[in-house]
Every structure is written in C-alpha cells, then in structure tokens.
Amino acid sequence: MKILESSPGRYDMGIRILTLGRLDGVYDRLTAYIIKGQKVLDIGCGSGALTLRAAQKNAKVKGIDINPLMLEIAQNRANEAGLTQNIELCEMGVAELGSEESESYDVVMSGLCFSELSEDELGFTLKEAKRILKIGGFLLIADEVRPKNIFKRIVNWLIKIPLVIITYLIAQTTTNSVRNLPERVEEAGLQIESVRFNKMGNFIELVARRPEETTK
Ligand SMILES: C[S@@+](CC[C@H](N)C(=O)[O-])C[C@H]1O[C@@H](n2cnc3c(N)ncnc32)[C@H](O)[C@@H]1O
C-alpha cells in the first residue's frame, strides 16, 4: 500500500479500487465490536477509515501513524464529519507504544498496517497490544497475509510481483504479507475469537481478546 501512501490525497480512492470496495464491509464488521464510550486505539490509522467508524459510534479514539500527511487527511475528515470531540490523532510509531498506559484500552485495532511492519515491530506491537488492552478487551485486525495453501501462495505472488516492482521503483519500499498471524496473536497471549480469510487466503479479518487469566 506504500505506493498509495506516497500520494495520500489519492489514497482513499486507490484503496477502494485495489480492494474492489470490499474493505468497507470488512471494517464495518470489525468495528461492530465497538460500543459507545469505549476507549479505542487505531494503529496505523492512515486517513482514518477505522478511526472515523469508531468515532461515529461515540467511542473515544486515538489514531496513531508515522505519516503526517495521512494524519492531515484523517484530521480533515474528522472535521468534516463533526467528530473531532471523539478523535485524537498523533504522529507516533508502533515503537512508541510503550508510552501507553497498561490495561487502558477497550479496543486496539489496525487495518492494513501490520503488513508494513518489520518482524520485530510486529512482535513488539502484538505484545504491547496485549499489555495496553483491558482484560476482556478486543484486538481487531484486517490485513494482507501470506496464504497457507501453496497453490494460492503462488497465484498470490504472480499477482503481487508487478505491484512489488512498481512500488519499489517509486517508493524504494514494499509491504510484507504477514505470516502466521493467528499463531502470532496467540503467542502474544491473546485469545482468538474469530478468523475470517477471503477466498484467495491472502486477506484476514481477525478478532482476539485479552483473556481473564493473564493479568500481566
Ligand atoms: C495501508 S495504510 C492503512 C491506513 C488505514 N488503517 C486504512 O485502513 O486505510 C498503512 C498505514 O500504516 C502506517 N504505518 C506504517 N508503519 C507504521 C509504524 N511503524 N507505526 C505507525 N504507523 C505506521 C502508514 O503510515 C500508513 O498510514
């Protein structure tokens, strides 16, 4: 997705085309777990797709992102929607999650950001997500993943190779489909509630909870 983030103004339209409009349904399903008054963290909030949905439910949302231009778009969208009282946007990377208070969030969510993190960042982010979630709190994730089935993996690569090349030429960077996300979420001490893959097996919607027995 980095290719779109280098021109954030076109990000929303581009993401709609790339995901064939299916992302709206995915984000609606995930944010259905959020209720009024809850404290929510959106990791890699970008232009605010998940943040705004949660704020519309009268949750108090903190959106963090390392790209100030994406945050600017999110801020404009929050202003236009009259949701600024429910939204706090911060230029902040996952490496700084240690500054968030333990057991302080009802929901931690992230859309299409984990695939942009390094292996170390992903492991750290999942551990931090567990730490900052209240007991019983939800972790909601939607992202690109590496298909488990070898045939689907090959087809996925054939489709992805041209995108990877163009992205690298323009932005000198690329995204990494996340490997074994459900297993990694469990390793971080969270309990999986539901996992849903698309037909190609390259996109996941995952809902997990911080279980009662693990207090630290
Ligand atoms: C593909 S966009 C998704 C944005 C938004 N969540 C959405 O669904 O439209 C990924 C976002 O993750 C952000 N990001 C990448 N690495 C990050 C990091 N280490 N910490 C925080 N945000 C990061 C990018 O700046 C970008 O805005």
PDBQT file of the ligand as one rigid body, heavy atoms in Angstrom, charges set to zero:
ROOT
HETATM    1  C1  LIG A 301      -2.056   0.953   4.131  1.00  0.00    +0.000 C 
HETATM    2  S1  LIG A 301      -2.156   2.245   5.286  1.00  0.00    +0.000 S 
HETATM    3  C2  LIG A 301      -3.671   1.850   6.118  1.00  0.00    +0.000 C 
HETATM    4  C3  LIG A 301      -4.289   3.047   6.726  1.00  0.00    +0.000 C 
HETATM    5  C4  LIG A 301      -5.633   2.827   7.402  1.00  0.00    +0.000 C 
HETATM    6  N1  LIG A 301      -5.503   1.980   8.579  1.00  0.00    +0.000 N 
HETATM    7  C5  LIG A 301      -6.624   2.245   6.433  1.00  0.00    +0.000 C 
HETATM    8  O1  LIG A 301      -7.070   1.133   6.646  1.00  0.00    +0.000 OA
HETATM    9  O2  LIG A 301      -6.947   2.903   5.441  1.00  0.00    +0.000 OA
HETATM   10  C6  LIG A 301      -0.941   1.804   6.493  1.00  0.00    +0.000 C 
HETATM   11  C7  LIG A 301      -0.639   2.920   7.457  1.00  0.00    +0.000 C 
HETATM   12  O3  LIG A 301       0.261   2.420   8.442  1.00  0.00    +0.000 OA
HETATM   13  C8  LIG A 301       1.176   3.459   8.752  1.00  0.00    +0.000 C 
HETATM   14  N2  LIG A 301       2.376   2.878   9.348  1.00  0.00    +0.000 N 
HETATM   15  C9  LIG A 301       3.343   2.160   8.731  1.00  0.00    +0.000 A 
HETATM   16  N3  LIG A 301       4.299   1.819   9.603  1.00  0.00    +0.000 NA
HETATM   17  C10 LIG A 301       3.927   2.317  10.809  1.00  0.00    +0.000 A 
HETATM   18  C11 LIG A 301       4.518   2.322  12.111  1.00  0.00    +0.000 A 
HETATM   19  N4  LIG A 301       5.689   1.734  12.337  1.00  0.00    +0.000 N 
HETATM   20  N5  LIG A 301       3.855   2.923  13.117  1.00  0.00    +0.000 NA
HETATM   21  C12 LIG A 301       2.659   3.551  12.892  1.00  0.00    +0.000 A 
HETATM   22  N6  LIG A 301       2.068   3.606  11.677  1.00  0.00    +0.000 NA
HETATM   23  C13 LIG A 301       2.688   3.002  10.650  1.00  0.00    +0.000 A 
HETATM   24  C14 LIG A 301       1.430   4.138   7.422  1.00  0.00    +0.000 C 
HETATM   25  O4  LIG A 301       1.958   5.435   7.577  1.00  0.00    +0.000 OA
HETATM   26  C15 LIG A 301       0.044   4.119   6.804  1.00  0.00    +0.000 C 
HETATM   27  O5  LIG A 301      -0.688   5.292   7.050  1.00  0.00    +0.000 OA
ENDROOT
TORSDOF 0
